[in-house]
Amino acid sequence: MSSAGPRSHVEALLRGCCGEDVSVKQLERDHGLKPGAIANYLKPSRDPNIPALAILERFATVTGASPNVVLNAFILDAGLGSPDLSDAEQELLARFRRLDKLDQSRLLAIMGSLESVANTHRHHVSTVADQV
């Protein structure tokens, strides 16, 4: 894929799961797929209809994402849904997906610690404010 930003939610999913500089041709070869089995669904000229279940499962296998996540990307590209994530949230999710399972677990633990600190701080601030 080019180094420019993704042109679709499906391409963003592919990049988020497989890396920014992923070669679609190489992914197809690595997964024993015919040329174009993935690439044809990334073309800007492609009809934005939702593909058959077999295609969704193919993308799920290649990306490691759940079929539901893949389906949602195609739904968004077809204009049938609206993303409910901000750009920052989408970036966070894409970066999270590039981590291996161990590092994802570590990141979730760090986020849990940050939430605990934030909750403690909020509680302390509200307690002080109540005393004033």
N, C-alpha and C positions, 0 to 999 in steps of 0.2 A: 504494500500500500504506500501511497505517497506520504510525505512528511506533513502535508497540510492537515488541517483538522478533519474529523470524520464528516461525511456528507449525510449520514443517516444514523438512526439509533442502532440499527443492526451493525453497521461498521464500527460505531463507538463501542458496542458490546464486544465485538471481535477484538478490537484494539485493547480494551480494558482487560480482557481475559487472557489474551495471547501476547500482548506487548505492542507498543506503539509502532515499532518498525517491522512488524510481522509481514512475511511474504505469503500472500494468499496461495500462490502456486505451490510454495513449499508446504503449507498446511495441507493442501489437497493431496500432495504426494505422501506426506507423513501419515495421513489417515487412509491411504489407499483409494482415494476418490478420483474420479475422472476429472480432467481439466475443465474448469468452469463450474464444477459442482457447488462451489462456494462463491466464486467470483461473479457468476451471473446474477446473484442476488444482491450484489453490492453496486451494480451499475446504476448510475443516476437515471438512465432511460428505462429502467425496469418498471413494469407495471406494479404499483404499490399494493397489490392484493396480498392477502395472507396466504402463504404457501401451505401445501399439504403437510400432514403430520410427519411424514417421513423426512421432509426437508427440515422441519423444526427440530426433529430428533437428531438429524445430521449436525445442525448447528450446535445443539446442546452437547453432543459428543466432542466436537472440535473445540468448543470454548470451555467446556467443563461447567457451564452454567446449567441451571435447571431448564427443562422445556418451558416452564411457565415464564421464566425471565426472557427466554428467546421469543416466545409468543408475544410478550408485552412489547419488545423492541419492534417486531413486525407490525403490531397493532398501531404503535405510535407512528411508524413510517407510513402506514396506510391512512393516517389522519383520523383514526377512529378513537383515539384517546388523547389525553393531554398529560405531559409529564408533570408529576407532582413534586419533583425535586428541583431545588435551585441549582444553578451552575456549580456552586461550591459543593453541594451535596453530591451531584453527579461526579465531580472530580474526585471527591473523597471515596466514593463507591468504586470508581475505576481504579484508583490507586490501591484500595483494599483488595480488589480482585486479583491484582498482580502479585500479591504476597502469597507465599506458600501457607499451608494450613497452620503450621506452628506459629509463624509470624502473625497470621490473622488472630490466633488465640491470644498472643502477647498484646497485640494492639487493643483487642477487646478488654483485656485486663487493665491496660493503661487507661482506657476510656472510663472504665468502672472506677478507677482511683480518682480520676479527674472529676467525675460526677460526685463522688463522695466528698471531695474537698469543696466543690462548688456548693453542695447542699449544706455542708457544715458552715461555710462562710455565709450563705444566705440566712441560715438559722441564727447565727451569731449577730448579723446585722439587724435582723428583725427583732431579736431580743434586746439589743442595745437601744433600738429605736423605740421599743415599748417602754423602756425605762426612762427615757428622756421626756 
